[in-house]
């Protein structure tokens, strides 16, 4: 899965990441604005996955344009994983040198009978743990085992640590949705600017 091209855009003070990822399995065009208004235009060919990405954008306060043309005739895996990678890369590019950001964020999300938690560290190191408690193979048209692949891809593309967990719940739809909402809000916190530390890198190592 070698990407043929990647690019980033910085528009004034806006933090924008642009990624174009072309492989034999997927063709992705993605533009992400971190300091947005929750607007989205998402097309992956997997409607439930689109729904998760749309609510990620809204709850994160981001703006996102995403089009993925993947080999869904083979499987959903390539599409979901590669979108995760591209989204992580877009966040990483939009953050630039990472000076002045909070770097870490967490959120506990209640959704009806379900409770989920997410924690993120934009550390420059890759790590992920996913425990979604989902016990069915499909939710809507989405292969649920790919929740893990999405967050794996995001952690690699974003060079970050991502931990998401469903604490409890009944509805498998809610278990996944609560995780994506918690993830969005944890990321929103992690990319937020800290005015007191605006000229400093949030690391004693001097590198993220």
ABEGO torsion letter per residue (X at the ends): XBBABBBBBBBEABBBBBBBBBBAABBBBBBBBABBAGBBBBBAGBAAAAAAAAAAAAAAGBBBBBBBBBBAAABAAAAAAAAAAAAAAAAAAAAEAGBGBAGBBBBBBBBEABBBBBBBBBAGBBBBBBBAGBABABBEABBAAAAAAAAAAAAAAAGBBBBBBBABEABAAAAAAAAAAAAAAAAAAAABBBAAAAABBBBAAGBX
